[in-house]
Amino acid sequence: MLQILSITTPIFILIGLGFFAVRFEVVSREQIRGLGSFVITFALPALVIKALSNNHFQEVMNWQYLLAYCVGSLAVYLFGLVFALKLRREPLDTGAITALGMAVSNSGFVGYPIVAMLLGPAAAIGLALNMLVENLLIIPLSLILAEAGRQQGSAAKVLRETAKRLAKTPLIIAMLVGLLLSLLEARLPAIPDKVVDMLASASAPVALFVIGGSLYGLKLNGLFAELRMIAVGKLILHPLAVFLLFSLLPNVDPVLMVAGVMFASSPMLSIYPIFGQRFGVEGRCAAALLFTTVMSFFTISLLIGVMKPHL
């Protein structure tokens, strides 16, 4: 148990430092947003380039990992959508956002630091593959369905706008650069490689600090009944679905299987309330982010104990 806590406790201490830094006005909300932009624009892209370029293309593009994580995430998304539409009687726009909270992890800010402490270099490859699934499938699908529910533009228009936005995303650009370097078996020159390495090393601690600062001020607002199912979907059903998919595939690398399950066990992406804002459910999304992040300390600690025998 102490070995498990030695992995999870530093992660959540860094989150707590960010929370209390904003609480006691050591750092402002504007500065937290600036640090978040630094992580998204520079640190995580550098990490992805480093991970992909340092491995052979065949090792990076692990189709078993992609298949298990993709199908597992999609299954949980569809479950969440049916749950929201049929049981909670939500309209399609808010139902799509509810399902999004169950099926997309905070792979960069929470998942990567945990998996890196647990598995080392495999974490960066898992992060890059997760970004493909999340940014090219689950998030665009959610936005298309949500916009269709509001009947504001055709699905083709939403898809086109989403593609334009993704094409400008630093993480997507970094994935393309890293995959190209991996395919060509090329390395960056010494000085750019050192810059990339320095930026990559800053990604995990700064990301966790940003998560903590972003959580300050969020309130549950008596929404426990609504949040409970989102939390169950994200923290339990998502990793379980990914694990089951890995179990069905032959000759799976146990390290990558554990990486996929641990990434899936992370709380939802930190910009979840921003997606909810467009469809009038930002309060519920913010409360869900707070609730699942707090609960993830316990669920992730438990899951590490369960998954360790697979390594």
C-alpha positions as CSV (number, residue, x, y, z in Angstrom):
1,M,0.0,0.0,0.0
2,L,2.8,2.4,0.8
3,Q,4.4,1.7,-2.6
4,I,1.1,2.7,-4.3
5,L,0.7,5.8,-2.2
6,S,4.3,6.7,-3.1
7,I,3.1,7.0,-6.7
8,T,-0.2,8.7,-6.3
9,T,0.5,11.0,-3.3
10,P,3.1,13.2,-4.9
11,I,0.7,13.7,-7.9
12,F,-2.1,14.9,-5.7
13,I,0.2,17.0,-3.5
14,L,1.2,18.9,-6.6
15,I,-2.5,19.4,-7.5
16,G,-3.0,20.6,-3.9
17,L,-0.2,23.1,-4.2
18,G,-1.8,24.6,-7.2
19,F,-5.2,24.7,-5.5
20,F,-3.8,26.5,-2.4
21,A,-1.5,28.7,-4.4
22,V,-4.7,30.2,-6.0
23,R,-6.7,30.0,-2.8
24,F,-4.1,32.2,-0.9
25,E,-3.5,34.4,-3.9
26,V,0.2,33.4,-4.3
27,V,-0.7,32.8,-8.0
28,S,-3.6,34.4,-9.8
29,R,-6.2,32.7,-12.1
30,E,-4.7,34.6,-15.0
31,Q,-1.3,33.2,-14.2
32,I,-2.7,29.6,-14.0
33,R,-4.3,30.1,-17.4
34,G,-0.9,31.2,-18.7
35,L,0.8,28.2,-17.2
36,G,-1.9,26.0,-18.8
37,S,-1.2,27.6,-22.2
38,F,2.5,26.9,-21.7
39,V,1.8,23.2,-21.1
40,I,-0.6,22.8,-24.0
41,T,1.4,24.9,-26.5
42,F,5.0,24.0,-25.6
43,A,5.6,21.4,-22.9
44,L,3.3,18.6,-23.9
45,P,4.0,19.0,-27.7
46,A,7.7,18.7,-26.8
47,L,7.1,15.6,-24.8
48,V,5.2,14.0,-27.7
49,I,7.9,14.9,-30.2
50,K,10.5,13.4,-27.9
51,A,8.6,10.2,-27.3
52,L,7.8,9.6,-30.9
53,S,11.1,10.5,-32.4
54,N,13.1,8.4,-30.0
55,N,11.2,5.2,-31.0
56,H,10.8,3.2,-34.2
57,F,7.6,3.8,-36.1
58,Q,6.5,0.2,-35.6
59,E,6.8,0.6,-31.9
60,V,5.0,3.9,-31.8
61,M,2.0,2.9,-33.9
62,N,0.9,0.1,-31.7
63,W,-2.4,-1.0,-33.4
64,Q,-3.4,-3.1,-30.5
65,Y,-3.2,-0.1,-28.1
66,L,-5.1,2.1,-30.6
67,L,-7.8,-0.5,-31.1
68,A,-8.3,-1.3,-27.4
69,Y,-8.3,2.4,-26.3
70,C,-10.4,3.5,-29.3
71,V,-13.1,0.9,-29.0
72,G,-13.2,1.0,-25.2
73,S,-13.6,4.7,-25.2
74,L,-16.2,4.7,-27.9
75,A,-18.2,2.0,-26.1
76,V,-18.2,4.1,-22.9
77,Y,-19.2,7.2,-24.9
78,L,-22.1,5.4,-26.5
79,F,-23.2,4.0,-23.1
80,G,-23.1,7.5,-21.6
81,L,-25.1,8.9,-24.5
82,V,-27.8,6.2,-24.1
83,F,-27.8,6.8,-20.3
84,A,-28.3,10.5,-20.8
85,L,-30.9,10.3,-23.5
86,K,-33.0,7.4,-22.3
87,L,-32.7,7.4,-18.5
88,R,-32.1,11.0,-17.7
89,R,-34.2,12.3,-20.7
90,E,-31.6,14.9,-21.6
91,P,-31.7,16.5,-25.1
92,L,-29.1,15.4,-27.6
93,D,-26.8,18.5,-27.1
94,T,-26.4,18.1,-23.3
95,G,-26.4,14.3,-23.6
96,A,-23.5,14.4,-25.9
97,I,-21.6,16.5,-23.4
98,T,-22.5,14.2,-20.5
99,A,-21.1,11.3,-22.5
100,L,-18.0,13.2,-23.3
101,G,-17.2,13.5,-19.6
102,M,-17.3,9.7,-19.3
103,A,-15.1,8.9,-22.2
104,V,-12.3,11.4,-22.6
105,S,-9.5,11.4,-20.0
106,N,-7.2,14.2,-18.9
107,S,-4.4,12.3,-20.5
108,G,-1.9,15.2,-20.6
109,F,-2.4,16.9,-17.2
110,V,-3.2,13.9,-14.9
111,G,-2.8,10.7,-16.8
112,Y,0.7,11.2,-18.1
113,P,2.3,12.1,-14.8
114,I,0.8,9.1,-13.1
115,V,1.7,6.6,-15.9
116,A,5.2,8.1,-16.2
117,M,5.9,7.5,-12.5
118,L,4.5,4.0,-12.8
119,L,5.9,2.9,-16.2
120,G,8.5,5.4,-17.4
121,P,9.0,6.0,-21.1
122,A,5.9,4.0,-22.2
123,A,3.8,6.8,-20.8
124,A,4.7,9.2,-23.6
125,I,3.9,6.8,-26.3
126,G,0.5,6.1,-24.7
127,L,-0.1,9.8,-24.4
128,A,0.5,10.3,-28.1
129,L,-1.8,7.5,-29.1
130,N,-4.5,8.7,-26.7
131,M,-4.4,12.1,-28.3
132,L,-5.1,10.5,-31.7
133,V,-8.2,8.8,-30.3
134,E,-9.5,11.7,-28.2
135,N,-8.8,14.6,-30.6
136,L,-9.6,12.8,-33.9
137,L,-12.6,10.7,-32.8
138,I,-14.3,11.2,-29.4
139,I,-14.2,15.0,-29.1
140,P,-15.2,15.7,-32.7
141,L,-18.0,13.1,-32.4
142,S,-19.3,14.8,-29.3
143,L,-19.3,18.3,-30.8
144,I,-21.0,17.1,-34.0
145,L,-23.8,15.4,-32.0
146,A,-24.1,18.4,-29.6
147,E,-24.4,20.9,-32.5
148,A,-26.8,18.6,-34.3
149,G,-28.9,18.6,-31.1
150,R,-29.1,22.4,-31.2
151,Q,-29.7,22.3,-35.0
152,Q,-27.0,24.9,-35.5
153,G,-25.3,24.0,-38.7
154,S,-24.9,20.7,-40.6
155,A,-22.7,17.9,-39.4
156,A,-20.5,18.5,-42.4
157,K,-20.0,22.2,-41.3
158,V,-19.2,21.2,-37.7
159,L,-16.8,18.5,-38.9
160,R,-15.1,21.0,-41.2
161,E,-14.7,23.6,-38.4
162,T,-13.4,21.0,-36.0
163,A,-10.8,19.8,-38.6
164,K,-9.6,23.4,-39.1
165,R,-9.2,23.9,-35.4
166,L,-7.4,20.6,-34.9
167,A,-5.0,21.4,-37.8
168,K,-3.8,24.4,-35.8
169,T,-3.5,22.5,-32.5
170,P,0.2,22.3,-31.2
171,L,-0.3,18.7,-30.0
172,I,-1.6,17.5,-33.4
173,I,1.3,19.3,-35.1
174,A,3.7,17.8,-32.6
175,M,2.3,14.3,-33.3
176,L,2.8,14.7,-37.0
177,V,6.3,16.0,-36.6
178,G,7.2,13.2,-34.2
179,L,5.7,10.5,-36.4
180,L,7.6,11.8,-39.4
181,L,10.9,11.8,-37.5
182,S,10.1,8.2,-36.3
183,L,9.2,7.0,-39.8
184,L,12.4,8.5,-41.2
185,E,14.4,7.3,-38.2
186,A,15.8,10.9,-37.9
187,R,16.8,12.8,-34.8
188,L,16.7,16.4,-34.1
189,P,20.0,18.3,-34.1
190,A,21.7,18.6,-30.7
191,I,20.6,22.1,-29.7
192,P,16.8,21.7,-30.7
193,D,16.8,18.3,-29.1
194,K,18.1,19.7,-25.8
195,V,15.4,22.4,-25.9
196,V,12.7,19.8,-26.6
197,D,14.0,17.7,-23.7
198,M,13.9,20.6,-21.3
199,L,10.4,21.6,-22.3
200,A,9.2,18.0,-22.0
201,S,10.6,17.6,-18.5
202,A,8.5,20.6,-17.4
203,S,5.2,19.1,-18.6
204,A,4.2,16.8,-15.7
205,P,4.7,19.0,-12.7
206,V,3.4,22.2,-14.3
207,A,0.4,20.4,-15.6
208,L,-0.5,19.1,-12.2
209,F,-0.1,22.5,-10.6
210,V,-2.4,24.0,-13.3
211,I,-5.1,21.4,-12.6
212,G,-5.0,22.3,-8.9
213,G,-5.2,26.0,-9.6
214,S,-8.1,25.4,-12.0
215,L,-10.1,23.5,-9.4
216,Y,-10.2,26.4,-6.9
217,G,-13.6,28.1,-6.9
218,L,-15.5,25.2,-8.4
219,K,-18.5,24.0,-6.4
220,L,-20.6,20.9,-6.4
221,N,-23.8,22.9,-5.9
222,G,-25.9,20.0,-4.7
223,L,-25.5,18.1,-8.0
224,F,-24.3,14.8,-6.4
225,A,-27.0,12.7,-8.0
226,E,-26.1,14.0,-11.5
227,L,-22.4,13.7,-10.9
228,R,-22.4,10.2,-9.5
229,M,-23.0,8.5,-12.9
230,I,-20.6,10.7,-14.8
231,A,-17.9,9.8,-12.1
232,V,-18.7,6.1,-12.3
233,G,-18.5,6.2,-16.1
234,K,-15.2,8.0,-16.1
235,L,-13.4,6.4,-13.2
236,I,-14.7,2.9,-13.3
237,L,-16.4,2.0,-16.6
238,H,-13.8,3.7,-18.9
239,P,-10.7,1.8,-17.5
240,L,-12.8,-1.4,-17.2
241,A,-13.8,-1.2,-20.9
242,V,-10.3,-0.5,-22.0
243,F,-9.0,-3.4,-19.9
244,L,-11.6,-5.8,-21.4
245,L,-10.6,-4.8,-24.9
246,F,-7.0,-5.4,-24.2
247,S,-7.9,-8.8,-22.7
248,L,-9.6,-9.8,-26.0
249,L,-6.5,-9.1,-28.1
250,P,-3.6,-11.6,-28.6
251,N,0.0,-11.0,-27.6
252,V,-0.6,-7.7,-25.9
253,D,2.4,-5.8,-24.4
254,P,1.5,-5.8,-20.7
255,V,3.2,-2.5,-20.2
256,L,1.1,-0.8,-22.8
257,M,-2.0,-2.5,-21.5
258,V,-1.4,-1.1,-18.0
259,A,-0.6,2.3,-19.6
260,G,-3.9,2.3,-21.5
261,V,-6.0,1.3,-18.4
262,M,-4.3,3.9,-16.2
263,F,-4.8,6.7,-18.8
264,A,-8.5,5.7,-19.0
265,S,-8.8,5.9,-15.2
266,S,-7.9,9.6,-15.1
267,P,-10.6,12.2,-14.6
268,M,-12.1,14.0,-17.6
269,L,-10.2,16.7,-19.6
270,S,-9.7,20.0,-17.8
271,I,-11.5,22.0,-20.4
272,Y,-14.7,20.0,-20.0
273,P,-16.5,23.0,-18.5
274,I,-15.6,25.0,-21.5
275,F,-17.3,22.5,-23.8
276,G,-20.3,22.6,-21.4
277,Q,-20.5,26.3,-21.5
278,R,-21.5,26.4,-25.1
279,F,-24.5,24.2,-24.4
280,G,-25.6,25.8,-21.1
281,V,-24.3,23.1,-18.6
282,E,-21.0,24.6,-17.6
283,G,-21.9,24.5,-13.9
284,R,-22.6,20.8,-14.0
285,C,-19.4,20.2,-16.0
286,A,-17.3,22.2,-13.6
287,A,-18.8,20.3,-10.6
288,A,-18.2,17.0,-12.4
289,L,-14.5,17.9,-13.0
290,L,-14.0,18.8,-9.3
291,F,-15.8,15.7,-8.1
292,T,-14.1,13.2,-10.3
293,T,-10.6,14.7,-9.7
294,V,-11.0,14.4,-6.0
295,M,-12.4,10.8,-6.2
296,S,-9.7,9.8,-8.7
297,F,-7.1,9.8,-5.8
298,F,-8.9,6.8,-4.3
299,T,-9.8,5.0,-7.5
300,I,-6.4,5.4,-9.2
301,S,-4.6,4.2,-6.0
302,L,-6.8,1.1,-5.9
303,L,-6.4,0.5,-9.7
304,I,-2.6,0.7,-9.4
305,G,-2.7,-2.1,-6.8
306,V,-4.9,-4.2,-9.2
307,M,-2.8,-3.6,-12.3
308,K,0.7,-4.1,-10.8
309,P,0.5,-7.9,-11.1
310,H,0.2,-7.5,-14.9
311,L,3.6,-5.8,-15.2
